[in-house]
Amino acid sequence: MKKLFTIFTALFFVFAISAAVFAAENTPEPLTRFGSITVHISGMKNLPGMFGVSLYNSKKGFPGKHQQACRSVMKNMSSSAETVVFEHLPFGSYALSVMHDENNNGKLDTNFIGIPKEGVGVSNNPKIGFGGPKFEDCVFTLDKKELEVTVAMKYRIAS
């Protein structure tokens, strides 16, 4: 009887270990995966100043209502090419908006019809016409651990 008990105990441990290994190998990946977006900003003029980068996960507020962005950063400029990293973002669709606050007043200055007097940029660098850039033209997909995006600043002389 003691020998039979030892055999059953040994078989139980073999099954338990096998089940644990099988479960570990066949666990589905999490439904939400995360990554980071490194934003390279080029072509800034008129140092010093501040620049703001806003990351949107929907068209709501894009491109100028930075308080509606899912993430925003405002930093002092140190060169004409800057980098910002947004970390731990769920995979999905995003668009970026960048502003150059040349006079450090905390906002993008525009003329009486809304044309920026300071530098602006958006992801995918589309041609910007009247009415500003559209979210659909600027959207990109974060679907890997690290993604790099370059935004080229544009300056208009608006008075």
Phi and psi in radians as a Rosetta constraint file:
Dihedral C 1 N 2 CA 2 C 2 CIRCULARHARMONIC -1.102 0.35
Dihedral N 2 CA 2 C 2 N 3 CIRCULARHARMONIC -0.682 0.35
Dihedral C 2 N 3 CA 3 C 3 CIRCULARHARMONIC -1.161 0.35
Dihedral N 3 CA 3 C 3 N 4 CIRCULARHARMONIC -0.706 0.35
Dihedral C 3 N 4 CA 4 C 4 CIRCULARHARMONIC -1.119 0.35
Dihedral N 4 CA 4 C 4 N 5 CIRCULARHARMONIC -0.711 0.35
Dihedral C 4 N 5 CA 5 C 5 CIRCULARHARMONIC -1.095 0.35
Dihedral N 5 CA 5 C 5 N 6 CIRCULARHARMONIC -0.722 0.35
Dihedral C 5 N 6 CA 6 C 6 CIRCULARHARMONIC -1.121 0.35
Dihedral N 6 CA 6 C 6 N 7 CIRCULARHARMONIC -0.712 0.35
Dihedral C 6 N 7 CA 7 C 7 CIRCULARHARMONIC -1.135 0.35
Dihedral N 7 CA 7 C 7 N 8 CIRCULARHARMONIC -0.797 0.35
Dihedral C 7 N 8 CA 8 C 8 CIRCULARHARMONIC -1.089 0.35
Dihedral N 8 CA 8 C 8 N 9 CIRCULARHARMONIC -0.699 0.35
Dihedral C 8 N 9 CA 9 C 9 CIRCULARHARMONIC -1.118 0.35
Dihedral N 9 CA 9 C 9 N 10 CIRCULARHARMONIC -0.758 0.35
Dihedral C 9 N 10 CA 10 C 10 CIRCULARHARMONIC -1.121 0.35
Dihedral N 10 CA 10 C 10 N 11 CIRCULARHARMONIC -0.767 0.35
Dihedral C 10 N 11 CA 11 C 11 CIRCULARHARMONIC -1.086 0.35
Dihedral N 11 CA 11 C 11 N 12 CIRCULARHARMONIC -0.685 0.35
Dihedral C 11 N 12 CA 12 C 12 CIRCULARHARMONIC -1.044 0.35
Dihedral N 12 CA 12 C 12 N 13 CIRCULARHARMONIC -0.808 0.35
Dihedral C 12 N 13 CA 13 C 13 CIRCULARHARMONIC -1.149 0.35
Dihedral N 13 CA 13 C 13 N 14 CIRCULARHARMONIC -0.656 0.35
Dihedral C 13 N 14 CA 14 C 14 CIRCULARHARMONIC -1.102 0.35
Dihedral N 14 CA 14 C 14 N 15 CIRCULARHARMONIC -0.804 0.35
Dihedral C 14 N 15 CA 15 C 15 CIRCULARHARMONIC -1.102 0.35
Dihedral N 15 CA 15 C 15 N 16 CIRCULARHARMONIC -0.744 0.35
Dihedral C 15 N 16 CA 16 C 16 CIRCULARHARMONIC -1.094 0.35
Dihedral N 16 CA 16 C 16 N 17 CIRCULARHARMONIC -0.775 0.35
Dihedral C 16 N 17 CA 17 C 17 CIRCULARHARMONIC -1.179 0.35
Dihedral N 17 CA 17 C 17 N 18 CIRCULARHARMONIC -0.734 0.35
Dihedral C 17 N 18 CA 18 C 18 CIRCULARHARMONIC -1.084 0.35
Dihedral N 18 CA 18 C 18 N 19 CIRCULARHARMONIC -0.738 0.35
Dihedral C 18 N 19 CA 19 C 19 CIRCULARHARMONIC -1.125 0.35
Dihedral N 19 CA 19 C 19 N 20 CIRCULARHARMONIC -0.695 0.35
Dihedral C 19 N 20 CA 20 C 20 CIRCULARHARMONIC -1.149 0.35
Dihedral N 20 CA 20 C 20 N 21 CIRCULARHARMONIC -0.748 0.35
Dihedral C 20 N 21 CA 21 C 21 CIRCULARHARMONIC -1.137 0.35
Dihedral N 21 CA 21 C 21 N 22 CIRCULARHARMONIC -0.776 0.35
Dihedral C 21 N 22 CA 22 C 22 CIRCULARHARMONIC -1.070 0.35
Dihedral N 22 CA 22 C 22 N 23 CIRCULARHARMONIC -0.761 0.35
Dihedral C 22 N 23 CA 23 C 23 CIRCULARHARMONIC -1.119 0.35
Dihedral N 23 CA 23 C 23 N 24 CIRCULARHARMONIC -0.715 0.35
Dihedral C 23 N 24 CA 24 C 24 CIRCULARHARMONIC -1.142 0.35
Dihedral N 24 CA 24 C 24 N 25 CIRCULARHARMONIC -0.673 0.35
Dihedral C 24 N 25 CA 25 C 25 CIRCULARHARMONIC -1.315 0.35
Dihedral N 25 CA 25 C 25 N 26 CIRCULARHARMONIC -0.432 0.35
Dihedral C 25 N 26 CA 26 C 26 CIRCULARHARMONIC -1.944 0.35
Dihedral N 26 CA 26 C 26 N 27 CIRCULARHARMONIC 0.334 0.35
Dihedral C 26 N 27 CA 27 C 27 CIRCULARHARMONIC -1.317 0.35
Dihedral N 27 CA 27 C 27 N 28 CIRCULARHARMONIC 2.212 0.35
Dihedral C 27 N 28 CA 28 C 28 CIRCULARHARMONIC -1.172 0.35
Dihedral N 28 CA 28 C 28 N 29 CIRCULARHARMONIC 2.657 0.35
Dihedral C 28 N 29 CA 29 C 29 CIRCULARHARMONIC -1.165 0.35
Dihedral N 29 CA 29 C 29 N 30 CIRCULARHARMONIC 2.669 0.35
Dihedral C 29 N 30 CA 30 C 30 CIRCULARHARMONIC -1.043 0.35
Dihedral N 30 CA 30 C 30 N 31 CIRCULARHARMONIC 2.602 0.35
Dihedral C 30 N 31 CA 31 C 31 CIRCULARHARMONIC -1.150 0.35
Dihedral N 31 CA 31 C 31 N 32 CIRCULARHARMONIC -0.614 0.35
Dihedral C 31 N 32 CA 32 C 32 CIRCULARHARMONIC -1.858 0.35
Dihedral N 32 CA 32 C 32 N 33 CIRCULARHARMONIC 2.157 0.35
Dihedral C 32 N 33 CA 33 C 33 CIRCULARHARMONIC -1.938 0.35
Dihedral N 33 CA 33 C 33 N 34 CIRCULARHARMONIC 2.749 0.35
Dihedral C 33 N 34 CA 34 C 34 CIRCULARHARMONIC -2.178 0.35
Dihedral N 34 CA 34 C 34 N 35 CIRCULARHARMONIC 2.677 0.35
Dihedral C 34 N 35 CA 35 C 35 CIRCULARHARMONIC -2.660 0.35
Dihedral N 35 CA 35 C 35 N 36 CIRCULARHARMONIC -3.040 0.35
Dihedral C 35 N 36 CA 36 C 36 CIRCULARHARMONIC -2.235 0.35
Dihedral N 36 CA 36 C 36 N 37 CIRCULARHARMONIC 2.664 0.35
Dihedral C 36 N 37 CA 37 C 37 CIRCULARHARMONIC -2.088 0.35
Dihedral N 37 CA 37 C 37 N 38 CIRCULARHARMONIC 2.106 0.35
Dihedral C 37 N 38 CA 38 C 38 CIRCULARHARMONIC -1.728 0.35
Dihedral N 38 CA 38 C 38 N 39 CIRCULARHARMONIC 2.125 0.35
Dihedral C 38 N 39 CA 39 C 39 CIRCULARHARMONIC -1.827 0.35
Dihedral N 39 CA 39 C 39 N 40 CIRCULARHARMONIC 2.062 0.35
Dihedral C 39 N 40 CA 40 C 40 CIRCULARHARMONIC -1.739 0.35
Dihedral N 40 CA 40 C 40 N 41 CIRCULARHARMONIC 2.186 0.35
Dihedral C 40 N 41 CA 41 C 41 CIRCULARHARMONIC -1.960 0.35
Dihedral N 41 CA 41 C 41 N 42 CIRCULARHARMONIC 2.181 0.35
Dihedral C 41 N 42 CA 42 C 42 CIRCULARHARMONIC -2.137 0.35
Dihedral N 42 CA 42 C 42 N 43 CIRCULARHARMONIC 2.733 0.35
Dihedral C 42 N 43 CA 43 C 43 CIRCULARHARMONIC 1.414 0.35
Dihedral N 43 CA 43 C 43 N 44 CIRCULARHARMONIC 0.400 0.35
Dihedral C 43 N 44 CA 44 C 44 CIRCULARHARMONIC -1.313 0.35
Dihedral N 44 CA 44 C 44 N 45 CIRCULARHARMONIC 2.497 0.35
Dihedral C 44 N 45 CA 45 C 45 CIRCULARHARMONIC -2.087 0.35
Dihedral N 45 CA 45 C 45 N 46 CIRCULARHARMONIC 2.969 0.35
Dihedral C 45 N 46 CA 46 C 46 CIRCULARHARMONIC 1.023 0.35
Dihedral N 46 CA 46 C 46 N 47 CIRCULARHARMONIC 1.020 0.35
Dihedral C 46 N 47 CA 47 C 47 CIRCULARHARMONIC -1.178 0.35
Dihedral N 47 CA 47 C 47 N 48 CIRCULARHARMONIC 2.643 0.35
Dihedral C 47 N 48 CA 48 C 48 CIRCULARHARMONIC -1.411 0.35
Dihedral N 48 CA 48 C 48 N 49 CIRCULARHARMONIC -2.820 0.35
Dihedral C 48 N 49 CA 49 C 49 CIRCULARHARMONIC 2.619 0.35
Dihedral N 49 CA 49 C 49 N 50 CIRCULARHARMONIC -2.985 0.35
Dihedral C 49 N 50 CA 50 C 50 CIRCULARHARMONIC -2.159 0.35
Dihedral N 50 CA 50 C 50 N 51 CIRCULARHARMONIC 2.769 0.35
Dihedral C 50 N 51 CA 51 C 51 CIRCULARHARMONIC -2.366 0.35
Dihedral N 51 CA 51 C 51 N 52 CIRCULARHARMONIC 2.576 0.35
Dihedral C 51 N 52 CA 52 C 52 CIRCULARHARMONIC -2.115 0.35
Dihedral N 52 CA 52 C 52 N 53 CIRCULARHARMONIC 2.419 0.35
Dihedral C 52 N 53 CA 53 C 53 CIRCULARHARMONIC -2.159 0.35
Dihedral N 53 CA 53 C 53 N 54 CIRCULARHARMONIC 2.190 0.35
Dihedral C 53 N 54 CA 54 C 54 CIRCULARHARMONIC -2.102 0.35
Dihedral N 54 CA 54 C 54 N 55 CIRCULARHARMONIC 2.389 0.35
Dihedral C 54 N 55 CA 55 C 55 CIRCULARHARMONIC -1.974 0.35
Dihedral N 55 CA 55 C 55 N 56 CIRCULARHARMONIC 2.163 0.35
Dihedral C 55 N 56 CA 56 C 56 CIRCULARHARMONIC -1.967 0.35
Dihedral N 56 CA 56 C 56 N 57 CIRCULARHARMONIC 2.427 0.35
Dihedral C 56 N 57 CA 57 C 57 CIRCULARHARMONIC -1.900 0.35
Dihedral N 57 CA 57 C 57 N 58 CIRCULARHARMONIC 0.160 0.35
Dihedral C 57 N 58 CA 58 C 58 CIRCULARHARMONIC -2.726 0.35
Dihedral N 58 CA 58 C 58 N 59 CIRCULARHARMONIC 2.963 0.35
Dihedral C 58 N 59 CA 59 C 59 CIRCULARHARMONIC -1.353 0.35
Dihedral N 59 CA 59 C 59 N 60 CIRCULARHARMONIC -0.152 0.35
Dihedral C 59 N 60 CA 60 C 60 CIRCULARHARMONIC -1.075 0.35
Dihedral N 60 CA 60 C 60 N 61 CIRCULARHARMONIC 2.016 0.35
Dihedral C 60 N 61 CA 61 C 61 CIRCULARHARMONIC 1.522 0.35
Dihedral N 61 CA 61 C 61 N 62 CIRCULARHARMONIC -0.176 0.35
Dihedral C 61 N 62 CA 62 C 62 CIRCULARHARMONIC -1.302 0.35
Dihedral N 62 CA 62 C 62 N 63 CIRCULARHARMONIC 2.384 0.35
Dihedral C 62 N 63 CA 63 C 63 CIRCULARHARMONIC -1.773 0.35
Dihedral N 63 CA 63 C 63 N 64 CIRCULARHARMONIC -0.155 0.35
Dihedral C 63 N 64 CA 64 C 64 CIRCULARHARMONIC -1.807 0.35
Dihedral N 64 CA 64 C 64 N 65 CIRCULARHARMONIC -0.167 0.35
Dihedral C 64 N 65 CA 65 C 65 CIRCULARHARMONIC -1.687 0.35
Dihedral N 65 CA 65 C 65 N 66 CIRCULARHARMONIC 1.445 0.35
Dihedral C 65 N 66 CA 66 C 66 CIRCULARHARMONIC -1.123 0.35
Dihedral N 66 CA 66 C 66 N 67 CIRCULARHARMONIC -0.436 0.35
Dihedral C 66 N 67 CA 67 C 67 CIRCULARHARMONIC -1.196 0.35
Dihedral N 67 CA 67 C 67 N 68 CIRCULARHARMONIC -0.286 0.35
Dihedral C 67 N 68 CA 68 C 68 CIRCULARHARMONIC -1.686 0.35
Dihedral N 68 CA 68 C 68 N 69 CIRCULARHARMONIC -0.006 0.35
Dihedral C 68 N 69 CA 69 C 69 CIRCULARHARMONIC -1.257 0.35
Dihedral N 69 CA 69 C 69 N 70 CIRCULARHARMONIC 2.702 0.35
Dihedral C 69 N 70 CA 70 C 70 CIRCULARHARMONIC -1.299 0.35
Dihedral N 70 CA 70 C 70 N 71 CIRCULARHARMONIC -0.476 0.35
Dihedral C 70 N 71 CA 71 C 71 CIRCULARHARMONIC -2.584 0.35
Dihedral N 71 CA 71 C 71 N 72 CIRCULARHARMONIC 2.520 0.35
Dihedral C 71 N 72 CA 72 C 72 CIRCULARHARMONIC -2.508 0.35
Dihedral N 72 CA 72 C 72 N 73 CIRCULARHARMONIC 2.599 0.35
Dihedral C 72 N 73 CA 73 C 73 CIRCULARHARMONIC -2.397 0.35
Dihedral N 73 CA 73 C 73 N 74 CIRCULARHARMONIC 2.406 0.35
Dihedral C 73 N 74 CA 74 C 74 CIRCULARHARMONIC -2.186 0.35
Dihedral N 74 CA 74 C 74 N 75 CIRCULARHARMONIC 2.204 0.35
Dihedral C 74 N 75 CA 75 C 75 CIRCULARHARMONIC -2.403 0.35
Dihedral N 75 CA 75 C 75 N 76 CIRCULARHARMONIC 2.723 0.35
Dihedral C 75 N 76 CA 76 C 76 CIRCULARHARMONIC -1.289 0.35
Dihedral N 76 CA 76 C 76 N 77 CIRCULARHARMONIC 2.480 0.35
Dihedral C 76 N 77 CA 77 C 77 CIRCULARHARMONIC -1.422 0.35
Dihedral N 77 CA 77 C 77 N 78 CIRCULARHARMONIC 2.521 0.35
Dihedral C 77 N 78 CA 78 C 78 CIRCULARHARMONIC -2.181 0.35
Dihedral N 78 CA 78 C 78 N 79 CIRCULARHARMONIC -0.273 0.35
Dihedral C 78 N 79 CA 79 C 79 CIRCULARHARMONIC -2.747 0.35
Dihedral N 79 CA 79 C 79 N 80 CIRCULARHARMONIC 3.105 0.35
Dihedral C 79 N 80 CA 80 C 80 CIRCULARHARMONIC -1.402 0.35
Dihedral N 80 CA 80 C 80 N 81 CIRCULARHARMONIC -0.103 0.35
Dihedral C 80 N 81 CA 81 C 81 CIRCULARHARMONIC -2.243 0.35
Dihedral N 81 CA 81 C 81 N 82 CIRCULARHARMONIC 2.114 0.35
Dihedral C 81 N 82 CA 82 C 82 CIRCULARHARMONIC -2.164 0.35
Dihedral N 82 CA 82 C 82 N 83 CIRCULARHARMONIC 2.825 0.35
Dihedral C 82 N 83 CA 83 C 83 CIRCULARHARMONIC -2.366 0.35
Dihedral N 83 CA 83 C 83 N 84 CIRCULARHARMONIC 2.407 0.35
Dihedral C 83 N 84 CA 84 C 84 CIRCULARHARMONIC -2.295 0.35
Dihedral N 84 CA 84 C 84 N 85 CIRCULARHARMONIC 2.452 0.35
Dihedral C 84 N 85 CA 85 C 85 CIRCULARHARMONIC -2.087 0.35
Dihedral N 85 CA 85 C 85 N 86 CIRCULARHARMONIC 2.230 0.35
Dihedral C 85 N 86 CA 86 C 86 CIRCULARHARMONIC -1.829 0.35
Dihedral N 86 CA 86 C 86 N 87 CIRCULARHARMONIC 2.099 0.35
Dihedral C 86 N 87 CA 87 C 87 CIRCULARHARMONIC -1.913 0.35
Dihedral N 87 CA 87 C 87 N 88 CIRCULARHARMONIC 2.841 0.35
Dihedral C 87 N 88 CA 88 C 88 CIRCULARHARMONIC 0.925 0.35
Dihedral N 88 CA 88 C 88 N 89 CIRCULARHARMONIC 0.970 0.35
Dihedral C 88 N 89 CA 89 C 89 CIRCULARHARMONIC -1.817 0.35
Dihedral N 89 CA 89 C 89 N 90 CIRCULARHARMONIC 2.380 0.35
Dihedral C 89 N 90 CA 90 C 90 CIRCULARHARMONIC -1.141 0.35
Dihedral N 90 CA 90 C 90 N 91 CIRCULARHARMONIC 2.497 0.35
Dihedral C 90 N 91 CA 91 C 91 CIRCULARHARMONIC -0.955 0.35
Dihedral N 91 CA 91 C 91 N 92 CIRCULARHARMONIC 2.466 0.35
Dihedral C 91 N 92 CA 92 C 92 CIRCULARHARMONIC 2.839 0.35
Dihedral N 92 CA 92 C 92 N 93 CIRCULARHARMONIC -2.909 0.35
Dihedral C 92 N 93 CA 93 C 93 CIRCULARHARMONIC -1.710 0.35
Dihedral N 93 CA 93 C 93 N 94 CIRCULARHARMONIC 2.397 0.35
Dihedral C 93 N 94 CA 94 C 94 CIRCULARHARMONIC -2.478 0.35
Dihedral N 94 CA 94 C 94 N 95 CIRCULARHARMONIC 2.835 0.35
Dihedral C 94 N 95 CA 95 C 95 CIRCULARHARMONIC -2.473 0.35
Dihedral N 95 CA 95 C 95 N 96 CIRCULARHARMONIC 2.611 0.35
Dihedral C 95 N 96 CA 96 C 96 CIRCULARHARMONIC -2.009 0.35
Dihedral N 96 CA 96 C 96 N 97 CIRCULARHARMONIC 2.543 0.35
Dihedral C 96 N 97 CA 97 C 97 CIRCULARHARMONIC -2.299 0.35
Dihedral N 97 CA 97 C 97 N 98 CIRCULARHARMONIC 2.311 0.35
Dihedral C 97 N 98 CA 98 C 98 CIRCULARHARMONIC -2.182 0.35
Dihedral N 98 CA 98 C 98 N 99 CIRCULARHARMONIC 2.405 0.35
Dihedral C 98 N 99 CA 99 C 99 CIRCULARHARMONIC -2.257 0.35
Dihedral N 99 CA 99 C 99 N 100 CIRCULARHARMONIC 2.570 0.35
Dihedral C 99 N 100 CA 100 C 100 CIRCULARHARMONIC -1.923 0.35
Dihedral N 100 CA 100 C 100 N 101 CIRCULARHARMONIC 1.884 0.35
Dihedral C 100 N 101 CA 101 C 101 CIRCULARHARMONIC -1.519 0.35
Dihedral N 101 CA 101 C 101 N 102 CIRCULARHARMONIC 1.491 0.35
Dihedral C 101 N 102 CA 102 C 102 CIRCULARHARMONIC -1.136 0.35
Dihedral N 102 CA 102 C 102 N 103 CIRCULARHARMONIC -0.568 0.35
Dihedral C 102 N 103 CA 103 C 103 CIRCULARHARMONIC -1.804 0.35
Dihedral N 103 CA 103 C 103 N 104 CIRCULARHARMONIC 0.200 0.35
Dihedral C 103 N 104 CA 104 C 104 CIRCULARHARMONIC 0.988 0.35
Dihedral N 104 CA 104 C 104 N 105 CIRCULARHARMONIC 0.629 0.35
Dihedral C 104 N 105 CA 105 C 105 CIRCULARHARMONIC -1.706 0.35
Dihedral N 105 CA 105 C 105 N 106 CIRCULARHARMONIC 0.096 0.35
Dihedral C 105 N 106 CA 106 C 106 CIRCULARHARMONIC 1.424 0.35
Dihedral N 106 CA 106 C 106 N 107 CIRCULARHARMONIC 0.190 0.35
Dihedral C 106 N 107 CA 107 C 107 CIRCULARHARMONIC -2.632 0.35
Dihedral N 107 CA 107 C 107 N 108 CIRCULARHARMONIC 2.899 0.35
Dihedral C 107 N 108 CA 108 C 108 CIRCULARHARMONIC -1.526 0.35
Dihedral N 108 CA 108 C 108 N 109 CIRCULARHARMONIC 2.039 0.35
Dihedral C 108 N 109 CA 109 C 109 CIRCULARHARMONIC -1.383 0.35
Dihedral N 109 CA 109 C 109 N 110 CIRCULARHARMONIC 2.386 0.35
Dihedral C 109 N 110 CA 110 C 110 CIRCULARHARMONIC -2.286 0.35
Dihedral N 110 CA 110 C 110 N 111 CIRCULARHARMONIC 2.880 0.35
Dihedral C 110 N 111 CA 111 C 111 CIRCULARHARMONIC -1.464 0.35
Dihedral N 111 CA 111 C 111 N 112 CIRCULARHARMONIC -3.023 0.35
Dihedral C 111 N 112 CA 112 C 112 CIRCULARHARMONIC -1.149 0.35
Dihedral N 112 CA 112 C 112 N 113 CIRCULARHARMONIC -0.330 0.35
Dihedral C 112 N 113 CA 113 C 113 CIRCULARHARMONIC -1.842 0.35
Dihedral N 113 CA 113 C 113 N 114 CIRCULARHARMONIC 0.159 0.35
Dihedral C 113 N 114 CA 114 C 114 CIRCULARHARMONIC 1.648 0.35
Dihedral N 114 CA 114 C 114 N 115 CIRCULARHARMONIC 0.093 0.35
Dihedral C 114 N 115 CA 115 C 115 CIRCULARHARMONIC -1.357 0.35
Dihedral N 115 CA 115 C 115 N 116 CIRCULARHARMONIC 2.241 0.35
Dihedral C 115 N 116 CA 116 C 116 CIRCULARHARMONIC -1.069 0.35
Dihedral N 116 CA 116 C 116 N 117 CIRCULARHARMONIC 2.395 0.35
Dihedral C 116 N 117 CA 117 C 117 CIRCULARHARMONIC -1.618 0.35
Dihedral N 117 CA 117 C 117 N 118 CIRCULARHARMONIC -0.226 0.35
Dihedral C 117 N 118 CA 118 C 118 CIRCULARHARMONIC -2.046 0.35
Dihedral N 118 CA 118 C 118 N 119 CIRCULARHARMONIC 2.967 0.35
Dihedral C 118 N 119 CA 119 C 119 CIRCULARHARMONIC -1.193 0.35
Dihedral N 119 CA 119 C 119 N 120 CIRCULARHARMONIC 2.521 0.35
Dihedral C 119 N 120 CA 120 C 120 CIRCULARHARMONIC -2.417 0.35
Dihedral N 120 CA 120 C 120 N 121 CIRCULARHARMONIC 2.774 0.35
Dihedral C 120 N 121 CA 121 C 121 CIRCULARHARMONIC -2.798 0.35
Dihedral N 121 CA 121 C 121 N 122 CIRCULARHARMONIC 2.704 0.35
Dihedral C 121 N 122 CA 122 C 122 CIRCULARHARMONIC -2.440 0.35
Dihedral N 122 CA 122 C 122 N 123 CIRCULARHARMONIC 2.792 0.35
Dihedral C 122 N 123 CA 123 C 123 CIRCULARHARMONIC -1.102 0.35
Dihedral N 123 CA 123 C 123 N 124 CIRCULARHARMONIC 2.648 0.35
Dihedral C 123 N 124 CA 124 C 124 CIRCULARHARMONIC 1.234 0.35
Dihedral N 124 CA 124 C 124 N 125 CIRCULARHARMONIC -0.118 0.35
Dihedral C 124 N 125 CA 125 C 125 CIRCULARHARMONIC 0.837 0.35
Dihedral N 125 CA 125 C 125 N 126 CIRCULARHARMONIC 0.874 0.35
Dihedral C 125 N 126 CA 126 C 126 CIRCULARHARMONIC -1.252 0.35
Dihedral N 126 CA 126 C 126 N 127 CIRCULARHARMONIC 2.836 0.35
Dihedral C 126 N 127 CA 127 C 127 CIRCULARHARMONIC -1.202 0.35
Dihedral N 127 CA 127 C 127 N 128 CIRCULARHARMONIC 2.275 0.35
Dihedral C 127 N 128 CA 128 C 128 CIRCULARHARMONIC -1.798 0.35
Dihedral N 128 CA 128 C 128 N 129 CIRCULARHARMONIC 2.112 0.35
Dihedral C 128 N 129 CA 129 C 129 CIRCULARHARMONIC -1.872 0.35
Dihedral N 129 CA 129 C 129 N 130 CIRCULARHARMONIC -2.792 0.35
Dihedral C 129 N 130 CA 130 C 130 CIRCULARHARMONIC -1.141 0.35
Dihedral N 130 CA 130 C 130 N 131 CIRCULARHARMONIC 2.472 0.35
Dihedral C 130 N 131 CA 131 C 131 CIRCULARHARMONIC 1.610 0.35
Dihedral N 131 CA 131 C 131 N 132 CIRCULARHARMONIC -0.120 0.35
Dihedral C 131 N 132 CA 132 C 132 CIRCULARHARMONIC 1.411 0.35
Dihedral N 132 CA 132 C 132 N 133 CIRCULARHARMONIC 3.040 0.35
Dihedral C 132 N 133 CA 133 C 133 CIRCULARHARMONIC -1.271 0.35
Dihedral N 133 CA 133 C 133 N 134 CIRCULARHARMONIC 2.614 0.35
Dihedral C 133 N 134 CA 134 C 134 CIRCULARHARMONIC -1.712 0.35
Dihedral N 134 CA 134 C 134 N 135 CIRCULARHARMONIC 2.530 0.35
Dihedral C 134 N 135 CA 135 C 135 CIRCULARHARMONIC -0.954 0.35
Dihedral N 135 CA 135 C 135 N 136 CIRCULARHARMONIC -0.754 0.35
Dihedral C 135 N 136 CA 136 C 136 CIRCULARHARMONIC -1.066 0.35
Dihedral N 136 CA 136 C 136 N 137 CIRCULARHARMONIC -0.533 0.35
Dihedral C 136 N 137 CA 137 C 137 CIRCULARHARMONIC -1.408 0.35
Dihedral N 137 CA 137 C 137 N 138 CIRCULARHARMONIC -0.272 0.35
Dihedral C 137 N 138 CA 138 C 138 CIRCULARHARMONIC -1.932 0.35
Dihedral N 138 CA 138 C 138 N 139 CIRCULARHARMONIC -0.113 0.35
Dihedral C 138 N 139 CA 139 C 139 CIRCULARHARMONIC -1.274 0.35
Dihedral N 139 CA 139 C 139 N 140 CIRCULARHARMONIC 2.523 0.35
Dihedral C 139 N 140 CA 140 C 140 CIRCULARHARMONIC -2.460 0.35
Dihedral N 140 CA 140 C 140 N 141 CIRCULARHARMONIC 2.924 0.35
Dihedral C 140 N 141 CA 141 C 141 CIRCULARHARMONIC -1.993 0.35
Dihedral N 141 CA 141 C 141 N 142 CIRCULARHARMONIC 2.226 0.35
Dihedral C 141 N 142 CA 142 C 142 CIRCULARHARMONIC -1.586 0.35
Dihedral N 142 CA 142 C 142 N 143 CIRCULARHARMONIC 1.921 0.35
Dihedral C 142 N 143 CA 143 C 143 CIRCULARHARMONIC -2.398 0.35
Dihedral N 143 CA 143 C 143 N 144 CIRCULARHARMONIC 0.358 0.35
Dihedral C 143 N 144 CA 144 C 144 CIRCULARHARMONIC -2.590 0.35
Dihedral N 144 CA 144 C 144 N 145 CIRCULARHARMONIC 2.967 0.35
Dihedral C 144 N 145 CA 145 C 145 CIRCULARHARMONIC -1.035 0.35
Dihedral N 145 CA 145 C 145 N 146 CIRCULARHARMONIC -0.701 0.35
Dihedral C 145 N 146 CA 146 C 146 CIRCULARHARMONIC -2.358 0.35
Dihedral N 146 CA 146 C 146 N 147 CIRCULARHARMONIC 2.272 0.35
Dihedral C 146 N 147 CA 147 C 147 CIRCULARHARMONIC -2.267 0.35
Dihedral N 147 CA 147 C 147 N 148 CIRCULARHARMONIC 2.379 0.35
Dihedral C 147 N 148 CA 148 C 148 CIRCULARHARMONIC -1.964 0.35
Dihedral N 148 CA 148 C 148 N 149 CIRCULARHARMONIC 2.348 0.35
Dihedral C 148 N 149 CA 149 C 149 CIRCULARHARMONIC -2.270 0.35
Dihedral N 149 CA 149 C 149 N 150 CIRCULARHARMONIC 2.394 0.35
Dihedral C 149 N 150 CA 150 C 150 CIRCULARHARMONIC -1.969 0.35
Dihedral N 150 CA 150 C 150 N 151 CIRCULARHARMONIC 2.293 0.35
Dihedral C 150 N 151 CA 151 C 151 CIRCULARHARMONIC -2.029 0.35
Dihedral N 151 CA 151 C 151 N 152 CIRCULARHARMONIC 2.150 0.35
Dihedral C 151 N 152 CA 152 C 152 CIRCULARHARMONIC -1.661 0.35
Dihedral N 152 CA 152 C 152 N 153 CIRCULARHARMONIC 2.164 0.35
Dihedral C 152 N 153 CA 153 C 153 CIRCULARHARMONIC -1.266 0.35
Dihedral N 153 CA 153 C 153 N 154 CIRCULARHARMONIC 2.558 0.35
Dihedral C 153 N 154 CA 154 C 154 CIRCULARHARMONIC -2.178 0.35
Dihedral N 154 CA 154 C 154 N 155 CIRCULARHARMONIC 2.438 0.35
Dihedral C 154 N 155 CA 155 C 155 CIRCULARHARMONIC -2.185 0.35
Dihedral N 155 CA 155 C 155 N 156 CIRCULARHARMONIC 2.354 0.35
Dihedral C 155 N 156 CA 156 C 156 CIRCULARHARMONIC -2.121 0.35
Dihedral N 156 CA 156 C 156 N 157 CIRCULARHARMONIC 2.590 0.35
Dihedral C 156 N 157 CA 157 C 157 CIRCULARHARMONIC -1.651 0.35
Dihedral N 157 CA 157 C 157 N 158 CIRCULARHARMONIC 1.863 0.35
Dihedral C 157 N 158 CA 158 C 158 CIRCULARHARMONIC -2.161 0.35
Dihedral N 158 CA 158 C 158 N 159 CIRCULARHARMONIC 2.298 0.35
